[in-house]
Amino acid sequence: MFAGKKTYITAALMAVITFARGVGWLDPQQYELVLGLLGSLGLAALRAGVAKE
């Protein structure tokens, strides 16, 4: 279902979180926490994609 799309989805979520921080919906601590989690998820998705080829 998400084959080849997980990294793009993670990048889009990171953009949304950055927007939310920019407009003040998140404080810096929340932003760093969510960004760290999404960064880890993105790296895992990238690694999974590399391992399949």
C-alpha positions as CSV (number, residue, x, y, z in Angstrom):
1,M,0.0,0.0,0.0
2,F,2.7,2.5,1.0
3,A,5.5,0.9,-1.0
4,G,7.9,3.6,-2.2
5,K,5.9,6.3,-0.4
6,K,6.9,6.1,3.2
7,T,9.8,8.5,2.9
8,Y,7.7,11.1,1.1
9,I,4.9,10.8,3.7
10,T,7.5,11.3,6.5
11,A,8.9,14.4,4.7
12,A,5.4,15.8,4.3
13,L,4.7,15.3,8.0
14,M,7.9,17.0,8.8
15,A,6.8,20.0,6.7
16,V,3.4,20.1,8.5
17,I,5.2,20.0,11.9
18,T,7.5,22.8,10.8
19,F,4.5,24.9,9.7
20,A,2.8,24.2,13.0
21,R,5.9,25.5,14.8
22,G,6.1,28.5,12.6
23,V,2.5,29.6,13.3
24,G,3.0,29.0,17.1
25,W,0.9,25.9,17.5
26,L,3.9,24.0,19.0
27,D,6.5,25.1,21.5
28,P,10.2,24.4,20.8
29,Q,10.3,21.3,23.1
30,Q,7.3,19.7,21.4
31,Y,8.7,20.5,17.9
32,E,12.0,18.9,18.7
33,L,10.4,15.8,20.1
34,V,8.1,15.3,17.1
35,L,10.8,16.2,14.6
36,G,13.2,13.7,16.2
37,L,10.6,10.9,16.0
38,L,9.8,11.7,12.4
39,G,13.5,11.9,11.5
40,S,14.0,8.4,12.9
41,L,10.9,7.1,11.1
42,G,12.2,8.6,7.8
43,L,15.6,7.0,8.3
44,A,14.0,3.6,9.0
45,A,11.8,4.0,5.8
46,L,14.9,4.9,3.8
47,R,16.8,1.9,5.1
48,A,13.9,-0.4,4.4
49,G,13.8,0.8,0.8
50,V,17.5,0.3,0.3
51,A,17.4,-3.2,1.8
52,K,14.7,-4.3,-0.8
53,E,16.9,-3.5,-3.8
